[in-house]
Amino acid sequence: MKKSNKQYILQTVTAALLIALKIVLDRFLSYNVWNQRFGFAFIATAFAAAMLGAPWAMVVAGVGDFLGALLFPSGAYFPGFTLTAVLTAACTAFFIHKNATFLRVTLSVIINQIFGSVLLNSLWISLIFGKGYWGLLPGRIIQAGVMTVLQIVLTYFLFGKNSPIKSRFSKLFSA
């Protein structure tokens, strides 16, 4: 088998494992309040973004969100949340794939939290529950603040420039 075929198989299997990890972290190991979620599902997407790049990260985020909602629903499926997951995965990959400095990780997380969590997800929640958009924002901003700190620290620790985890896995995924 050619190296490119082996590489593709490795990437596909890794993406499938990350989708499963995302579902478990999102649906079983997160704390949910009616319009807020605190959890670690971002780690699976960040791994895909850092190691595999934007297309795979978007697949992991989108398929993971869709299958998680289908297999373990916490309400009716709404495609807006999947769109947000895919967009934030693309942003994460843009910033941290192959060059995860502290500044790039921080920018990625802040952009994702402001546009993905606070603005877009608040819009989706407002549309689904018929609640006022502006009334949702204070609680969503607090949640985004907590998650921003958590995501910056964990993402940089796991996938930052000098991370032993990233250096170990980079050898596997280098083409």
C-alpha positions as CSV (number, residue, x, y, z in Angstrom):
1,M,0.0,0.0,0.0
2,K,1.3,3.5,-0.8
3,K,2.1,5.9,1.9
4,S,-0.7,8.2,0.8
5,N,-3.2,5.4,1.2
6,K,-1.9,4.4,4.6
7,Q,-2.0,8.1,5.6
8,Y,-5.6,8.4,4.4
9,I,-6.6,5.3,6.3
10,L,-4.9,6.5,9.5
11,Q,-6.6,9.9,9.2
12,T,-10.0,8.3,8.6
13,V,-9.7,5.9,11.5
14,T,-8.4,8.8,13.7
15,A,-11.4,11.0,12.7
16,A,-13.8,8.1,13.5
17,L,-12.3,7.7,17.0
18,L,-12.4,11.5,17.5
19,I,-16.1,11.5,16.5
20,A,-16.8,8.8,19.1
21,L,-14.8,10.7,21.7
22,K,-16.6,14.0,20.9
23,I,-20.0,12.2,21.4
24,V,-19.0,10.8,24.7
25,L,-17.4,14.0,26.0
26,D,-20.4,16.1,24.8
27,R,-23.3,13.9,25.7
28,F,-22.1,12.1,28.9
29,L,-19.3,14.1,30.4
30,S,-20.6,17.6,30.3
31,Y,-22.7,19.8,32.6
32,N,-25.8,21.1,31.0
33,V,-28.2,23.8,32.1
34,W,-31.1,24.6,29.8
35,N,-29.2,27.1,27.6
36,Q,-25.6,26.4,28.7
37,R,-23.2,23.5,28.4
38,F,-19.8,23.2,30.2
39,G,-17.7,20.3,28.9
40,F,-14.6,19.0,27.2
41,A,-15.9,18.0,23.7
42,F,-13.8,20.7,22.2
43,I,-10.7,18.5,22.8
44,A,-11.7,16.1,20.1
45,T,-12.3,18.9,17.6
46,A,-9.0,20.6,18.6
47,F,-7.1,17.4,18.2
48,A,-8.5,17.0,14.6
49,A,-7.8,20.6,13.9
50,A,-4.2,20.5,15.2
51,M,-3.3,17.1,13.7
52,L,-5.5,16.6,10.7
53,G,-6.4,20.0,9.4
54,A,-9.6,21.9,8.6
55,P,-11.5,19.4,6.5
56,W,-11.1,16.6,9.0
57,A,-11.8,18.9,11.9
58,M,-15.0,20.0,10.2
59,V,-16.0,16.4,9.7
60,V,-15.3,15.5,13.3
61,A,-17.3,18.5,14.6
62,G,-20.2,18.2,12.2
63,V,-20.7,14.4,12.2
64,G,-20.0,14.2,16.0
65,D,-22.7,16.9,16.6
66,F,-25.2,15.2,14.3
67,L,-24.7,11.7,15.5
68,G,-24.6,12.8,19.1
69,A,-28.0,14.6,18.7
70,L,-29.4,11.6,16.8
71,L,-28.2,8.9,19.2
72,F,-28.5,10.7,22.5
73,P,-30.9,13.6,22.0
74,S,-31.4,16.3,24.6
75,G,-34.2,17.8,22.5
76,A,-35.1,18.0,18.9
77,Y,-32.2,18.1,16.4
78,F,-31.5,21.6,15.2
79,P,-29.0,22.1,12.3
80,G,-27.8,25.5,13.5
81,F,-25.8,23.9,16.2
82,T,-24.1,21.6,13.7
83,L,-23.3,24.6,11.5
84,T,-21.8,26.4,14.5
85,A,-19.7,23.3,15.3
86,V,-18.4,23.1,11.7
87,L,-17.6,26.8,11.6
88,T,-15.7,26.8,14.9
89,A,-13.8,23.7,13.8
90,A,-12.7,25.5,10.7
91,C,-11.6,28.5,12.7
92,T,-9.7,26.3,15.2
93,A,-7.9,24.5,12.3
94,F,-7.1,27.8,10.6
95,F,-5.3,29.0,13.7
96,I,-3.7,26.0,15.3
97,H,-3.0,23.5,12.5
98,K,0.8,23.0,12.4
99,N,1.5,26.2,14.4
100,A,-0.3,26.3,17.7
101,T,1.4,29.2,19.5
102,F,-0.2,30.6,22.6
103,L,-1.4,33.7,20.7
104,R,-2.9,31.6,17.9
105,V,-4.7,29.3,20.4
106,T,-6.0,32.3,22.3
107,L,-7.3,34.1,19.2
108,S,-8.9,30.9,18.0
109,V,-10.7,30.3,21.3
110,I,-11.8,33.9,21.7
111,I,-13.2,34.2,18.1
112,N,-15.0,30.8,18.5
113,Q,-16.5,31.8,21.9
114,I,-17.7,35.2,20.7
115,F,-19.1,34.3,17.3
116,G,-19.9,30.6,17.9
117,S,-21.0,30.3,21.5
118,V,-22.3,33.8,22.4
119,L,-23.7,35.1,19.1
120,L,-24.7,32.1,16.9
121,N,-25.7,29.6,19.6
122,S,-27.6,32.2,21.5
123,L,-29.5,32.9,18.2
124,W,-30.3,29.2,17.8
125,I,-31.5,28.9,21.4
126,S,-33.6,32.0,20.9
127,L,-35.2,30.6,17.8
128,I,-35.8,27.2,19.3
129,F,-37.3,28.3,22.7
130,G,-38.8,31.6,21.6
131,K,-36.8,33.5,24.3
132,G,-35.5,37.0,23.8
133,Y,-32.0,37.0,22.2
134,W,-30.8,39.9,24.3
135,G,-32.1,38.2,27.5
136,L,-30.0,35.1,26.8
137,L,-26.7,37.0,26.3
138,P,-25.7,37.7,29.9
139,G,-25.7,34.0,30.9
140,R,-24.1,33.0,27.7
141,I,-21.3,35.5,28.2
142,I,-20.6,34.1,31.6
143,Q,-20.5,30.6,30.2
144,A,-18.2,31.8,27.3
145,G,-15.9,33.4,29.8
146,V,-15.4,30.2,31.8
147,M,-15.1,28.1,28.7
148,T,-12.6,30.5,27.1
149,V,-10.1,30.1,30.0
150,L,-10.6,26.4,30.1
151,Q,-10.2,26.0,26.3
152,I,-7.1,28.2,26.1
153,V,-5.3,26.4,28.9
154,L,-6.2,22.8,27.7
155,T,-5.7,23.4,24.0
156,Y,-2.3,25.0,24.5
157,F,-1.2,22.3,26.9
158,L,-2.3,19.5,24.7
159,F,-1.5,20.9,21.2
160,G,0.8,23.9,21.8
161,K,4.1,24.4,20.1
162,N,6.1,22.6,22.7
163,S,3.6,20.0,23.7
164,P,4.9,16.4,24.1
165,I,1.5,15.1,23.0
166,K,1.6,17.1,19.8
167,S,5.2,16.1,19.0
168,R,4.3,12.4,19.5
169,F,1.3,12.5,17.2
170,S,2.8,14.8,14.6
171,K,5.1,12.1,13.6
172,L,2.2,9.8,12.8
173,F,0.3,12.4,10.7
174,S,3.1,14.0,8.8
175,A,2.7,13.3,5.1
